[in-house]
Each structure stands twice: as C-alpha cells, then as structure tokens.
Amino acid sequence: MRRGGLLWRLTRKRRRLPASKRDARLYRVRIALLVGAIVVIAVPTAISLERSFPWRNDGKRIALTFDDVPRGPGAFYTPDERAALLIAGLREAGVEQAAFFANPGRIGPANRADERLAAYVAAGHVVGDHTFSHHDLASTAAPAFLADIDKAEQWLEGRAGYRPWFRFPGLNQGGRDRVKRRAVIDGLAARGLQIAWVSVDGSDWNIEGQTIAAKRAGLPIDDAALRDLYVETMVQSADFSDALIRRTIGRAPPQVLLLHETDVAARYLPALVAELRKDGWAIVTADAAFADPVYHDTSDFVSANGTLPEALAWRKGVGGKLYYERNDLLLANRLFAERVLHRVPSASVPLISRGCPVKLHPWRRVCPSTALAAPLHTPLGIAA
C-alpha cells in the first residue's frame, strides 16, 4: 500500500490531538459561532431601530426652513419671480421638502401671496404658523400673542401642506420672562402646536437687508462675492451649531436651518445646498427633523431668545462660545462692506438701535425687533 495514497489515507490511524489543543480548537469554534449569532441578531435589530428611530443617526443632517412668508420685493426680484426661483432652486438641489412659515396677516389679494404659498405646497413643501402679524413676544402680552396665533391658525388650518408647527418671530420665546413664556408654551400645547425650533441661524435676513440697502444706494454689488459670503456664512453656522449641540447633549440631532423668503436665498440656494453636501451634510425633510425628541422640549430655560443649541447650552452651563460670531451685526456688516462692496467699513456708522431688548446676551447684537425685515434705510457700515 503506497504511503500517501487514497487507501493509506482512509485506513491509517489518526493521532489524537493533545487535550490542550483540542480545547483551544473548541474554544475558537465556539467564539466563531457566538460572533456569527451576534451578527445575525444585531444587524436586523439595528436596521429596525434605525427605521423606527431615524433621529438616532448621528450624522450631519439638516432641514431647510423659510420664515416671514410673504415678504415684499427684494434687491433683485419681484415676489412672484422670487417664489418661482425658490421652487426651481429647491427642485434643482434635490430638496424633497422645506418648510415655509407664514404670516397670514400679510396675505391678501393685492400681493397674491396665497398663490405663492399654494405653489410652495404644490412643489412638495409644507407650511407652518409664524403668527398672524409677526408681533414680538417681548413687547406683547401673552393673551394677545396667543390671540394672534389663533388668527393665523384660522387661516392656515385645513389647507394643503399645513403642519401644526409654530415658530416664534425673531426666535424670541420670552427671553428670561419664564412666566410669560410658560403661559404661551402651555397655550401652544392646548392648541396642539409644536414649537418649530431653529438650531442654525446665520442672520441671512441681515445679508438680504444689506443687499437691498446697497442696491438702493446705487452701489456696485459683487455678485460672486455675495454668493460666497452667503453660502459660507450659512455653512459655518451649521457646523457651529452641530459642534455646540454635540458638546451639550452628546449626540447630533438633525439641524433646522433658518432662512427667510429672500432674494439672496432664491439666487444662491442651489449653491448653498451643494456646499452643505460637500461639507458632509445630508438634507432631510422638516418632518424628519421635527420628529426628533430634542425639538419637543417644552421645559424651562435660563433664556429662550435664539437657537435651540444656545438655549440648551445656557441651561446646562456649557463652557466656550455659545453663539455663531457672524450673528454679531457689527462683524457681519463689516464683512459685507469689505467683501461684497469692496469698501472700507466705517466705525462711525451705527449698525443697530441701542434700544436692543436682548438682556441676557449683551454681546449678541441681534435683537428680535430687527429680525423681521430690513428697514428702508439699513445702515451699511461703510465709509462714504
């Protein structure tokens, strides 16, 4: 019988492995079986949890929202032209759903704003409540503020695309006045309305205001520089809020970007979305963002006059900078003058009223009373 042949291999006596080697081999087999079982159980479970709780995904996600609908003419377009460009830009950028927060008190037959709002909805977007008259809670009693919300709800409720979301004008929920805020928050809950918190704010309304003022002053506007400043500011503000909320609550819920129905948004929206994606952001629907539990927080805050990450960080006592620096209008207007108008900023020109009602953040020169729209003569902060 030839050694190594088939018959030899079948009939030869096999030597038993030592006990230690058999135990080691058995141990490795058991570990492999255990790992396989974990994979078989864990993967479907993880997929199921992800589908059930999409807010648990800690990637960079952001929803787009637009306030102050309808706004009047801007620097470049009529309101109808702007709405058409916004719809086309959202479609071009692949944004499935944005949210538009309306002030029905500004809607009437003279401006055909109801048709523009219906066009947003027909394009797949949704509509929320921004009060009837855009009154600031800081200067309005709680009962009157709630009555203004009721007027808006009478107009909005039952319309296509309506969502029971409420956004405070100027993001001012009452600041440090906890009694007034609690009265309004409880009133919203009684009406079935959810607070439509903002988590990312780059003061885009101020860029629009500076652009309108420059246009009216007959100053040349560097269009490419305006686009770059606008896009850069919004993306930076998103990254700032993402870092702040991770530092504060230990996870990354979907962000909610505050934009306004402005000409600069209509002009540069595709560029903004492209840059967000390049920066690692996924665009999600407003429905998905507001489903996250962090946006359902109706408890008390040290102050509620800004973004959600700011309010959460103040309450928790998080250290470091808590606000995005370009929300300081002195800095924002200087950048606009230098980069868009190519002019030297003037330190002598006042950029904002000294009667700012923001008490908690004296360093933050964004006042709720200025957040509605640019005044007729917005100071440019430039040398003559």
C-alpha positions in Angstrom: 0.0 0.0 0.0 1.6 3.2 -1.2 2.2 5.7 1.6 0.2 8.8 0.8 -2.3 7.0 -1.5 -6.0 7.1 -1.1 -6.3 3.7 0.7 -3.5 4.7 3.1 -5.2 7.9 4.0 -8.5 6.2 4.7 -7.1 3.3 6.8 -4.3 5.0 8.7 -4.7 5.6 12.4 -5.0 9.3 13.3 -3.2 10.5 16.2 -5.5 12.3 18.8 -4.6 15.9 19.4 -3.4 16.7 23.0 -6.3 17.9 25.2 -4.9 21.4 25.3 -5.0 21.7 21.5 -8.5 20.2 21.3 -9.7 22.7 23.9 -8.1 25.6 22.0 -9.8 24.5 18.8 -13.1 24.0 20.5 -12.8 27.5 22.0 -12.2 29.0 18.7 -15.2 27.3 17.2 -17.4 28.5 20.0 -16.2 32.1 19.6 -16.8 31.9 15.9 -20.4 30.6 16.5 -21.0 33.3 19.1 -19.8 36.1 16.8 -22.0 34.7 14.0 -25.0 34.6 16.3 -24.4 38.2 17.4 -24.2 39.4 13.8 -27.3 37.5 12.8 -29.3 39.1 15.7 -27.7 42.6 15.9 -27.8 43.6 12.2 -31.6 43.2 11.7 -32.1 44.8 15.1 -30.0 47.8 14.2 -31.8 48.2 10.9 -35.1 48.0 12.7 -34.1 50.6 15.3 -32.8 52.9 12.6 -36.1 52.7 10.7 -38.1 53.2 13.9 -36.0 56.0 15.3 -34.4 57.8 12.4 -33.3 60.6 14.8 -30.7 58.3 16.4 -28.5 58.6 13.3 -25.6 60.9 14.5 -24.5 62.0 11.0 -24.7 65.6 9.9 -28.3 66.2 8.8 -30.1 69.4 8.2 -33.6 70.6 7.2 -34.3 73.9 5.4 -37.0 76.3 6.6 -38.0 79.8 5.4 -39.6 82.4 7.6 -41.6 85.6 7.0 -43.8 84.4 4.1 -44.8 86.5 2.3 -42.0 89.2 2.1 -42.1 92.2 -0.2 -39.8 92.9 -3.1 -36.1 92.3 -2.5 -32.9 93.5 -4.2 -33.3 91.6 -7.4 -36.8 90.1 -8.0 -40.5 90.6 -7.7 -42.1 88.4 -5.1 -43.5 86.2 -7.9 -40.1 85.8 -9.5 -38.5 85.0 -6.2 -41.1 82.3 -5.4 -40.6 80.7 -8.8 -36.8 80.7 -8.3 -37.0 79.3 -4.8 -39.2 76.4 -6.1 -36.9 75.8 -9.0 -33.8 76.0 -6.8 -35.2 73.5 -4.3 -36.0 71.1 -7.1 -32.6 71.6 -8.8 -30.9 71.0 -5.4 -32.9 67.8 -4.8 -34.5 69.1 -1.6 -37.5 66.9 -1.1 -39.3 69.1 1.5 -38.7 72.5 3.0 -40.9 74.3 5.5 -42.3 77.8 4.9 -43.6 79.7 8.0 -46.3 82.2 7.1 -47.7 85.4 8.5 -51.3 85.3 7.1 -51.8 89.0 8.1 -49.6 90.0 5.2 -51.5 87.8 2.7 -54.2 89.5 0.6 -55.5 89.9 -3.0 -53.2 92.8 -3.7 -50.0 90.7 -3.3 -51.3 87.3 -4.5 -49.2 85.8 -1.7 -51.7 83.0 -1.2 -51.0 81.8 -4.7 -47.3 81.7 -4.0 -47.8 79.8 -0.7 -50.0 77.3 -2.7 -47.2 76.9 -5.2 -44.7 76.0 -2.5 -47.1 73.3 -1.3 -47.8 72.0 -4.8 -44.0 71.6 -5.2 -44.0 69.3 -2.1 -43.2 71.7 0.7 -45.1 72.4 3.9 -46.4 75.4 5.8 -46.3 76.4 9.4 -47.5 79.2 11.7 -45.4 82.3 12.3 -48.2 84.3 13.9 -50.7 86.4 12.0 -49.0 89.7 12.4 -45.3 88.9 13.3 -45.5 90.5 16.7 -42.6 90.1 19.0 -43.4 88.3 22.3 -41.1 90.6 24.2 -43.4 93.5 23.5 -46.7 91.6 23.5 -48.8 90.3 26.4 -49.3 86.5 26.4 -53.1 86.6 25.8 -52.7 89.0 22.9 -49.9 86.9 21.5 -52.0 83.7 21.6 -54.9 85.5 20.1 -52.7 86.5 17.1 -51.7 82.8 16.8 -55.3 81.9 16.7 -56.0 84.3 13.9 -53.1 82.6 11.9 -54.4 79.2 12.7 -57.9 80.1 11.4 -56.3 80.9 8.1 -53.8 78.0 7.9 -55.6 75.0 9.4 -57.1 72.7 6.9 -55.0 74.0 4.0 -52.9 71.6 1.9 -49.4 71.2 3.3 -50.3 72.6 6.8 -48.2 71.4 9.7 -49.2 72.2 13.4 -45.8 73.8 13.9 -45.3 77.3 15.4 -42.2 79.4 15.1 -41.7 82.5 17.3 -41.0 85.7 15.4 -37.4 86.7 16.0 -36.9 83.4 17.7 -37.9 85.2 20.9 -39.8 82.9 23.2 -39.9 85.4 26.0 -36.2 85.5 26.9 -35.9 85.4 30.7 -39.5 86.0 31.4 -40.4 82.5 32.4 -44.0 83.3 33.5 -44.9 84.8 30.1 -43.1 82.0 28.2 -44.9 79.3 30.2 -48.2 80.9 29.5 -47.5 80.8 25.8 -46.0 77.4 25.8 -49.0 76.0 27.7 -51.3 77.8 25.2 -49.5 76.2 22.3 -49.8 72.7 23.8 -53.5 73.3 24.4 -53.8 74.2 20.7 -51.9 71.1 19.6 -49.0 73.2 18.2 -45.3 72.1 18.4 -42.6 74.7 18.7 -40.7 74.8 15.4 -37.3 75.5 17.0 -34.4 76.8 14.9 -31.0 75.3 15.6 -28.9 77.0 12.9 -29.0 80.8 12.4 -26.6 82.8 10.2 -28.7 86.0 10.1 -29.5 85.6 6.5 -32.1 88.4 6.8 -29.3 90.8 7.5 -27.4 89.9 4.4 -30.6 90.5 2.4 -31.1 93.8 4.2 -27.5 95.0 3.4 -28.0 93.9 -0.2 -31.3 95.9 -0.5 -29.6 99.0 1.1 -26.6 98.8 -1.3 -28.9 98.4 -4.3 -30.9 101.5 -3.2 -27.7 103.4 -2.6 -26.6 102.6 -6.2 -23.5 100.8 -5.0 -22.0 98.1 -7.2 -22.5 94.6 -5.8 -20.0 91.9 -6.4 -22.4 89.0 -7.2 -19.9 86.2 -6.8 -18.6 87.7 -3.5 -22.2 88.0 -2.3 -22.9 84.4 -3.1 -19.7 83.2 -1.4 -20.4 85.2 1.7 -24.0 84.0 1.9 -23.1 80.3 1.4 -20.0 80.4 3.6 -21.9 82.0 6.4 -24.8 79.5 6.4 -22.5 76.5 6.2 -20.3 77.8 9.0 -23.3 78.5 11.2 -24.5 74.9 10.6 -21.1 73.5 11.6 -21.0 75.7 14.7 -24.4 74.5 15.9 -23.6 70.9 15.2 -20.5 71.1 17.3 -22.3 73.0 20.1 -25.2 70.6 20.4 -22.9 67.6 20.3 -21.0 69.2 23.2 -24.2 69.9 25.0 -26.3 66.7 24.7 -23.8 64.2 23.5 -25.4 63.4 20.1 -26.3 65.1 16.9 -30.0 65.5 16.1 -31.0 66.8 12.7 -30.3 70.6 12.5 -33.0 73.1 11.4 -31.6 75.9 9.3 -33.3 79.3 9.5 -33.6 81.0 6.1 -36.1 83.7 5.0 -38.1 84.1 1.8 -35.4 86.4 0.4 -33.9 87.2 -3.0 -30.4 86.1 -1.8 -31.9 82.7 -0.9 -33.7 82.4 -4.3 -30.5 83.5 -6.1 -28.0 81.2 -4.3 -30.0 78.2 -2.9 -28.5 75.6 -5.3 -25.0 76.8 -4.4 -25.8 76.6 -0.7 -27.2 73.1 -0.8 -24.2 71.9 -2.9 -21.8 73.4 -0.4 -23.7 71.8 2.5 -23.4 68.4 0.9 -19.7 69.0 0.1 -19.3 69.7 3.8 -20.8 66.4 4.7 -24.4 67.4 5.3 -27.4 65.3 4.2 -30.5 67.3 3.5 -33.6 65.9 5.3 -37.2 66.9 5.4 -38.6 69.2 8.0 -40.9 66.3 9.1 -37.9 64.2 9.8 -36.1 66.9 11.8 -39.0 67.9 14.0 -39.7 64.3 14.8 -36.5 64.3 16.9 -37.3 64.4 20.7 -34.9 67.3 21.2 -37.4 69.6 19.4 -40.2 68.5 21.8 -38.6 70.1 24.8 -41.1 72.5 26.4 -39.4 72.8 29.8 -38.0 76.0 31.2 -34.7 77.6 30.1 -32.4 80.2 31.5 -33.3 82.2 28.4 -35.2 81.3 25.2 -34.3 84.0 22.7 -32.3 82.3 20.0 -31.5 78.9 18.7 -32.1 75.6 20.5 -28.4 74.7 20.9 -27.9 78.1 22.6 -30.8 77.6 25.0 -29.8 74.1 25.9 -26.1 75.1 26.4 -27.1 78.0 28.6 -29.3 75.8 30.8 -26.6 73.1 31.1 -23.8 75.7 31.8 -21.7 74.5 28.8 -18.4 76.4 28.5 -17.0 78.1 25.5 -18.6 80.2 22.8 -22.3 79.6 22.5 -23.2 81.8 19.5 -22.1 81.9 15.9 -19.9 85.0 15.6 -21.4 86.4 12.4 -24.7 86.9 14.2 -22.9 89.9 15.6 -24.1 92.5 13.1 -21.0 94.7 13.6 -18.9 91.9 12.3 -21.4 90.7 9.7 -21.8 94.2 8.2 -18.1 94.8 8.1 -17.6 91.6 6.1 -20.4 92.6 3.8 -18.8 96.0 3.2 -15.3 94.6 2.6 -16.1 91.6 0.6 -19.3 92.4 -1.4 -18.9 96.2 -1.8 -15.1 96.4 -1.6 -15.4 99.4 0.6 -13.8 100.3 3.9 -16.1 99.9 6.9 -16.9 103.0 8.9 -16.7 102.7 12.6 -18.8 105.9 13.0 -22.0 104.5 11.4 -24.3 102.9 14.0 -25.4 99.4 12.8 -28.2 98.7 15.2 -30.5 100.5 17.6 -29.1 101.0 21.1 -32.5 100.0 22.4 -31.9 96.3 21.9 -34.2 94.3 24.2 -31.8 91.4 24.5 -30.8 91.4 28.1 -29.1 88.0 28.6 -26.6 88.4 25.8 -25.3 92.0 25.7 -22.6 90.8 23.4 -25.1 89.5 20.8 -26.3 92.4 18.8 -29.2 90.6 17.2 -32.4 92.0 18.5 -35.8 90.4 17.9 -37.2 93.7 16.8 -34.8 93.8 13.9 -35.3 90.2 12.7 -38.5 90.9 10.7 -37.2 92.7 7.6 -34.7 95.3 6.7 -35.7 98.9 7.3 -36.0 101.3 4.4 -32.5 102.7 5.2 -30.4 99.9 6.6 -27.1 101.3 7.7 -24.3 99.8 5.6 -21.4 100.4 7.9 -19.3 101.7 5.0 -17.3 104.9 4.6 -18.7 107.4 2.2 
